[in-house]
Amino acid sequence: MTEITDLPEPFLIVPQPKEIKLLPGNGLSFGALENLHIIGDLERPVMGDILSLLPASNESLTGTLTLRLAESSELPKSFEGYLLTITNGAVEIAARGEAGIFYGCQTLEQLMEDSRDFNVPIPASRIKDEPSLPYRAVHIDVKHHLDHMNIYYESIDRLARYKINGIIFEFEDKLRYELQPLVGAPESININEMAALTDYARRRHIEITPLVQGLGHATFILKHDQYTHLRELPENRWAFCPMDEETYEVLFDLYRDAIKATPGSRYLHIGGDEIGNIGLCHRCRPTAEKDGLLSLNLYWLTRVSDFVKDNGRIPIFWDDMPLKAAGVYESTETGHMDRKKAEEDWETGRPILDQMIADFPEECIYMRWNYGMAREPGNIMALDWYQDNGLKTMIATLANPTSTTVVSAIRSFVQLAAQKGISGNLCTAWDDDSPHMESFWRGYIASAEYSWSPDGRTVEEFYQAYLQREFGKGLPGYQEFKQQLWNAELFWLKSLNKQGSRVDLENALLILPGLAHWFTPDTKMDQDEDSFRTLLIDLPDAVEPGKWSRQYDDRLRLARTIMDDHQSVSGILTGLREETNRNRYHWEVLEALYHFHITAPRLLLAIEQCDQEESKRSPGATDQVRKALDEFTRAWKNMERVYAKTRFIEYSQSFKPDRYFHFASQREDMTWMIQVEEHLHPMVKKWMEEIN
């Protein structure tokens, strides 16, 4: 590809185009475009806020945007590619396909935004552009919450702006299934509503693919008494029995409704990851003992793939279970082993995979997920094994809200995929602890950037472009600022527990020794209050003042560092919320989260003031503790208010609980986030009564 000649500041297009050439002559000032002229058999595409205002015209004049479908050697070969030319106050976008015209308009819209926001003309230029990966998707996971329906429509517009062309929509119980109505939660999306959203997305060149978990991750189905006989183990709701014929009757009904809800889409994602506890029941044990667990997994995969194919879809499958059964999965994980050990594992495991190759469905797409830099020897060997055996594969990255390396990781894996000619990338966004959707957008947009242009911007250059596109302005010191926000969140996660994070607290009570996979009890995790409280930090002992402060010295020093940053971080957040050109709600969410997270260091520092002999304790020490508790209450109520603008924050009373190890599955409202405070704060109040 021709070396990029960058547009002059302040113009930043996301994703970065493949080829930009500056031309002689005048360009285009904002407001100079006055009409739209379409040549040939082409409907007017969906346009952004600026271009949608242009009236139609029958001729090309100065001040005209001309759209033209064409076949020409100068055009990119991809139907998603386009040629955009800006000269002397006019613009032409030419492409082989309607998607190319649409994406050319998205690029022009961004240029017009910058021209308006910075009051500078767009230079005369030619942009020749097309994607490196044909399939560029993001993941929307609604297993633990639903956003308001308008948020999904707005998200589609936002994704289309960055040339994303796919959404994997993971339903679990959030689709109102008609053939198995017991499975759908009371708040679930109606099939017709989902079909309307699918049509809206398609008109923006985004294809919505449903994901309905099958063999494992099945608690949303198997929690119901009607389906308990289909469990692999009677006491465990995690996995279906793959040898029970009724398993497929239930799954196929769910698949039929998912297909109906997403008309015209090519794919159906069948899940298939993290399947524990199969090969143990009387129906499965003979096959497992004779042919191994890999045969059971492939039997299930073949059955569902045949169904999906017969119903006009292409199955997508998380690929971890076959790799685990062959003993090579650990070599694919970040930081788990060196090349020598990986090669040894593959030397043993490859023959196991090769022996079963005839049972791997050829029509299936094997999605190789890796959430690190993805350069592990075993990960590369897995991709090579699929390609060597003629199996189709895509990659999956992660839009991690709290990782400082998320953009680097996405960039690294996508670059590897492009080098190997892999056709697609899915940027996952898991709802395990139900982060606000706004927190995923940095990862989504990075995925869009590098799936289109893997070898374009550096990570630092991406951040500059991301901030300008999303908010209309840059943010000096953005990385340091984000780190300060993450420091507060990580402190909140860990500081009020004796050890580990809040997620570890739940695992400590929910995972029972001796089981091969996660146990999923029917009771709330925090009903065992005495056990839960033993996992929280101690409080000072009046008999030994100062001992508590020494015990938690490391936490208190970190708390002081976080609170030292509080005033400056709060000021930045307030300024961004009030002053950015667009998407102020993003900063409102981060502001609410930040003020909620710092309630933890504030409380610990207030308690520290009380951890002294009574004669030396400052008169207002206990008042500071009460103030910290009151600040928590205000911060929590504000966070509920902010979240409620975009999501449903509680289930109806008729919802059947779906308890398992995920942080967000413990309650039917947002209070799963504050179980620690609900137990600790009464202990603090009782302790204050004792010391006064």
N, C-alpha and C positions, 0 to 999 in steps of 0.2 A: 504494500500500500504506500502511496506517496506520503512523504514526510509532511506532517501538519505544519502549516503556517498559521500561527494563532491570530485570532482577531485581537485588535488592540483593547486595552482596558477601556471600559469596565465589562466588556461582553464575555459572558461565561455560559456555555450551553451544556446541559446535562441530559443525557450522556454526551461525552465529548465526540464530536463528529470525526469521521475517519480522515477526511481530506478537506482542508480549507485553503482557498487561494484568494488573495486580495487582488482586485482588478483596478485598472485606472478609471478615473472619472468620479462622478458623484454617486453617493449611495442613497440612503433613504432616511428622512427625518420622521420622528414619531408624529402621527397625524396626517402624513402625506398620502397614505393609502386611502383611496376614496371609494373604490368599488371592487367587485370580484367578477372575473370572467372565467367561465369553465368551457374548455374545448373538448368536444367528443362526448362519448357515452359515459358520463361520470356524474353521480349525484354529489351534491354539496356535502362535504364531510362534516362531522361534528367538529366544531371549532371552539377555541377558548374565548375568554371574556373580551379580548380585543378584536380578533378577526371575525367573530360572530356578528359584529355590528356592521360589517361591510355589506352594502346592497349589491344585488346582482346586476351585471351589465352584459351587453351583447358584443362588446368589442374591447380590445386591449388598448388602453391609453396611458399616458403618464398618470401615475397614482393608482395603477391597477395591479391587483394580484391575479395572475393567470395560473390556473391549474390545468395540467395536460397529462392524460395517459398516452404513453407512446412506446414504441419499440425502436430503440436506437442503441448503437454500440457504445455511445458515450454514457449511457445510463448504467447504474449498478445492476448486476444480474439478479439480485434478490428482489422479490416483489415487495419487500419491506424497505428497500433502498429508495433514495430520491436524489434529485439534482436541483438545488435551490440557487437561483441566480438573482442578485440584487444589483441593479444598475440604473442610474439616472431617474430615481424616484419611482421605479416600477420593480415588481418581483414576479418571477416565474418559478413554479414548482412542477417538475416533470418526473414521472415515475412509471414503472411497468405495471404496478398494481395499486389498488385503492389504499392499501396499508401504507405504501410509500408516500402517497399524497398526504395521508393523515399525519404521518410522522414528519414530513416536511413542514406541515402547518404547525406542529408542536414546536419545532425548532424556530420557526419564524415568530411564533408567539413569545418565546423566551427572549429573542432578540428585541422585539418590540417592547417588552417589559423593561429591559435594561435601557433602551433608548429613552423611554418615558421617565424611569426612575432617576437616571443620571443626566438627563437632558443633553444627550449627545446623539448625533446621527449614526445610523448603522453604515459602516463603510461599504463601498462597492465590493462585492465578493461573490465567490462561487463555492458552494458547499456540496461535495459529493460524498454520500454517506450510506452505509448499510451495516446491519448487525453482524457480529461474529458468531453468536449463538442464536439459532432460529427460535428456540423456545426459552423465554425469559419470564419466569413465574415467581410469584410470592405465595406464601402460605398464610391463610387466615384460619385460626384455630379457635373455635367457640365452645370447647368442651365444658368450660367452667363459667362462662358468662356470655351474654349477648349484648352487642351494642344496638342502639336504636337503628332502625332500618335505613334512615337517611344517611347514617355514617358510612354504610357500605356503598351507597351511591356516590357520596362525596369521595370516598377512597378510590373508587374506580376512576373518577375523573383525575384524581391526583396521580394514580399509577400510570394512566394513559399519557399524562404529561411527560413522563420519563420513559416512555416507549416500552413499558412492561406489557407483555401480551398474554399472560396467563395467571390465573389464581387457582390454587388448590384450596378448596373450601372444606375444612374438616368439620363434619357435622356432629358426629356421635349422636347425642339425643336431641340436638337442636334443630332437627327437621321434623315436621309433623307428618310422620309416616302414615300412609293410609292402609297398607297391607298388613302392617304390624303396629297398630296404633298405640299399643302399650309402651313402645320404646320411646316415642317422642315426648319430650318434656312439655309441661303446660305452656311454657313461654316460647315454644319452638316456632320456627319460620314455616309458614304455610307453603306447600309445594307450588302453588300458583304465584305467590310472592317471590319465591326463589327463581321461578321461570322468568318472571318479569325482570328481575335483577340480571339474570343471565343474558337476556335480550339487550338490556341497556349496556352491559359490558361488551357484547359482541359488536354493537354499533361503534364502539371505541376500540375495536380490534383487540379485545381482551376475551380470552376463552376461560370460562369457569369450569373447573373439573371438581366433582365431588370426591371427598375421601370419607369412606365408611369403614371403620376398623372391623377386621374379621376375626381371625383365629384368637389373637391376644388382644389386650386393651379392651376387653369386652364387658367390663363391669357395668356399663350403661345399659346393657341388655340383660346380662345374667344376674343382676341384682333383683330382678323381678321373679316372684315365685313361679310364674308360668314357665320360666325357662331354666329353672334350677337343674332339671334332669339332663340338660345339655352341657353342664359343667364337666370339665375333665376330672376335677376333684369336687366332691359335694360341698366342702367347706370353703372353696375358693372360687371367687367370681371372675377371676382374671381371664381364663381361657376356655373356649369351646373344646369339646371333644371332636377331633377331625374325622373320626370314624363313625360318628353318628349321623345318619342320613338327614335327620331333622335339622341338624346344624345348617345344612345347605338350604333347606326350605326357608329357614328364617333369614339367613344372609341374603339369599337371592331376592326375597321380598324387599328387603332394605335397599338392595342394589337397584331393583326395578323402580322404586320410588325416587332414589337419588338420580337415576337417569331421567326420569320424568321431570324432575325439578331443574335439570340443566339441559334443556333440549338443544340438539345440534352439536354438542361438544364431542371431541374425539376420544377423550380419555375417561377412565374411571380408576381412581386410586383405591386400592384394596387394603392398604396398610400392610400388616404382616410382620411388624417389628416386635422385638422384645417378648417373644412367646415363651413363657415358662410353663412348667407343669404339664407337658404333654408326654404321652408314652407311658402314663402311670395307671390309667384306669384299665378295667378288664377288656374294654373294646380295643384299646390302643397298644397294650403291652405286648401282645404277640408280634405285631409288626415292628415295634420299636426294638424288641429283643432280637428279632431275625434280621432286620434290614437297617436299623439305626434310626435316630431321630430325624436325620436328613430326609429319609424316605417319607416320613409322616408330613414334614413341612412341604415337600414337593408334591405329595398327594393332594394336600389342601390347595396348594398354589395351582396345580393343574385343573382341579375341579372348578375353582372360581375363575381362572383365566379362560377356560372353555366357555363358561357362562357369559363372561364379559364380551368375549369375541363374538359369540352367537347373538349378542344383543347390540352389535355394531359399534362397540367401543374397544379401545386398546387399554389393557390393564397396566397400571404402574404399581410397583411393589418395592417396599423398603427391603434392602438386600442383606440385612445383618444376620438373619437366622441361618441360611445356608453356609455363610462364612463361619459362624460359630460352630455349627455342626461339624465342619471340616477342620476346626481347630486353628483357623487363620485369622479370625476376627480381631484378636488382640493386637496383631501386627499392624492393623489399619488405624488404631487409635493414637491420638496425639501423645507423644512422649512415653509410650509404653515399652518400646524395645529398639535396639539398634539393628542395623542392616543384617549382621551375621545371624542374629536370632530370628529375624523375620524370614530370611532365606531358608533357615532350617525348618521353621514352621511350614512354609510353603512347599518345601521339598516333601514333607509328610502329608500336608493337606491337599495339595493339588491333585494327586492321584485319586483321593476320595471324591473331589468335585468332578474330575474327569470321568470317573466310573459312572457317575449319575447324570452326565451331561445330556443324555437323551431324555431325561425327565424334566429338564428345565424348559418351560414353555417358551418357544421361539417368539411368540407374538408379544410377550411381556417386556416392559421396560424396567430394568433393574436400577433402582435409584440408590447410588452409592453416597451415603451421607457421611460427612466428616466436618466437624465444626472448628477445626484448627486450621493450620496452614496447609494441611492435606499433602505434605511432601513426605509422609512416612513411607518407608519402602513397601510395607504391606498394602497400603492404600493404592499405591501405583501398581503393584502386582495384581491387585483385585481388578482394577480398570483394564489392565492388559489381558487378564484371563477372560473377561467378558468379551473384549474385542477379538481376541484370538479365536474364540469359539462362536463368533458370529452373533452374539447376544447384544441387544440394544441396551444402552445404559445412558443415564443422566446423572448429574451430581446434585447434592443438596448442601447448601451452606446455612448459616445461622445469623439472624438479625438480633444478636444478643444485646439487650438494652444497657447492660452494665459493664461490658467488656471494653477495655481501652484498645484492644487489638482487633475488634470485629471487622473493621474495614480492611485491614491488612489480610485477615484470614479469608474474607470473601474474594479479595483481589487475587490472592495466591492460588486458591482452588480453581477459580474461573480461568485463570491463565493456564493452569495445567490442563483443564478440560479443553480449552481452545487449541492448545498444542496437540492434543490427542484426537481432535476432530469430533469431540462429543457434542451432541446437538442441543443440550438443554441444561439449565440451572434452575433449581427451586430454592428460594431463600426462605427458610422455615422461621416461624414465629410462634413458639410453643406457649400454651396457656397454663402451664403447670402451676405457676404462682400468679397467674392472671395479671400481668403488667398492663398498664394502659396502652392502648394501641399507638398513641403518639410516640411512645418510647421506641417503637420498632422502625420508625420511618428512616432514621439514619441508615440502618442496615438495608432496608428495602431499596433506598435510593442508591446506595453503594452497589447493590446487586444489579440494579438497572444500568449503572455507569459501566461496570466492568464486564457484564454480559454482552453489552453492545461494543465496547472498546476495551478489551482486556489489557492492552499494552499502551494505553493512553496516559492519563494523569497519574502522578504519584499520589500517595495517600494524603499528603499535606495539601497538594493542589486540589484534590477532591473536596476536602473540607471547606476550602475557600469557595468553591463553586456551589457546594451543597448549601452553605449558609446564605449565599446570595440568592439562590433560586427559591429556597423555602421561605426566607424571611425578608428578602429585599436588601440585606446589608450583611457585611461581615461582622465578625466578633473577635477582636484581638485577644489572644490568650485563650481561645476557645477550648483547647485541649486541657489546659490547666484548670479552667473553670469546670469542665465536665468531670475532671478527676475530683475536684472538691465536692461536687454533687454525689459522685459515687462513693467517696470516702464516708460521707454522712449516711448513705444508705447501707453500706457494708457494716458500719458501726452499729446502726439500728438493728441489723439482722443478728448480730452476734453479742452485743455488749450486755444484754440483760439475761443471758444464759450462762450457766457455769462453764460450758464449753460448746463449741460448734455453733451453728446458726439455728434460726427458728425452724428451718426445714429439718435439721437434724433432730430437733425436739420431737417432731412428728414421727420421723423414722424410728426414734428410740421407743416409741409407744406402739407404733403400727406394724413394725416388722418383727415377727416372732422367729426365734432361732429354730433351725431344723427344717424350714420350708425352702424349697428350691426357688421360689419367687415371692413376690409381694403378697402378703395376706391382706384381705380386705374385710375387716369386721363391720358389722352393722351399726355399731355404736359410735358416737362422737368421740374423737380422740381426747377431748378435754373433760369427759365425764369422770374419768379417774383423776380427780383434782389432786389428791394427795401425791400420786405418782408424778403428776405434771409439775407440782410445786418443787419437788426435790431437784428438778432440772434447772431451776432458776437460781440467780445469784443469791448469796447470803446478804443479810442486812447487818449493819454494825451492832456490836454487843456493847451495851452501856458499861459492862463490867471491865471491858478491855478497850477503852477508847484508843483510836488510832490503828488498831490491828486491821480493821476492814480496809482502811486507806492503803496500808502497806500491801495487803493481799491483792488489791485491784489497782496497784500503782500504774501498771502498763496501760490499763484501760483509761484511767483518769488522765494520764498525760496525753493520750490520743484525743480524749474528750475535750481537753483544753485547746488542743490544736484546731479541732473542728469548730469550736465556739469562737476562737480567735478570728476565723475566716467568716463568721456568720454575718457580720454587718456588711462586709464588702460583697459577699455572694448574694445576700438579700437585695442589696441595692442594684446589682447587675440584673437580677431576675425581674425586679420591678420595672427597671428601665426598658428591658427587652419586651416585657408584656405591654408596656404603654407606647413604645416608640417604633417597633418594627412595622414594616409596610404591610405584612400579611402574616397569617397564621399565628395570631397572638395567643390563641388557645393553647398552643404547644407550650408556651412559657407559663401560662396559667397553671397547666398541669404540673410542670416541673417545680414551680413555686410552691404549690400546695404540697407536693411530695417532700420537698426540701424542708419546709417548716414542720412537717410531720416527723421526718426522720431525726431532726435535731432535738426532738423532745427527749430522746434517750440520753445523749451527752449532757443535756441541761439537767435532767433528773439526777444523774450520777454525781455531777459536780455540786448540786444542792445537798445531796445526802452527805457528801464529803465534808461540807461545812458543819454538819451535825456530829461528825465522828470525832468528837473531842470531849474532854472532861467538861462537865456542866459549867464549871467556873470560868473556863476559857472559851466557851462557845459564844459566838456573837449573838446579840439579842434577836436579830432577825433571821437566824439560820433556819428555824423550822418554817418560818413564813416563806422562805425561798423554796422549800420543798413543796409547800402547798401551791405556790405560784407555778412551779414546774408541772404539777399535776393538772392545774387549771389550764395551762398552756397546751398540754396534751389534748384535753377535751375540746378546746377551741380548734386546734389543728386538725383533729380527727373529723369534727363536724364540717369543717371547711373542705376537707378532702372528699368526704361523701358528697357534698354539694357540687364540687367541680366534676367528679366522676359521673354524677347523675345527669350532667348535661349531655353525655354521649352514650351512656350504657345503663342497662337495667341493673340496679345494685342489690336486688334481692329476688329470690324465687318465691313463687306462690306456695301456700301451705300444702297444696296437693302434690308437690314435688317429692318423689321418693329419693332420699339421700343416696349419694353415690360415693361412699367413703373409700378412699385408698390413699396412697402415700403422697399424692400431690398436695402442696401447700393450700391450694384454693379449693380443695374438695371437702374441707372440714366443716363448713357452715353453709347455710342457704342465704347468707347475705355477706357483706364485705367484712364482717367482724372476724373472719378467719385470720385477718391480718393482725389483729390486736389481742389474740388470746394470751400472749405473754403479759401485756399490760393489764388485762382483765384479772389475772391472777396476782400479778406483782403489786399493783397499785393498792388493793385492799391490805396487803401485807405491809406496805409502806405506811399507810394510814394508821394501822394498829401499832406499828413500831413507834410512830411519832407520839401516840398517846402514852406509850410506856416510858418514853424518855422525858416527857414533859411533867 
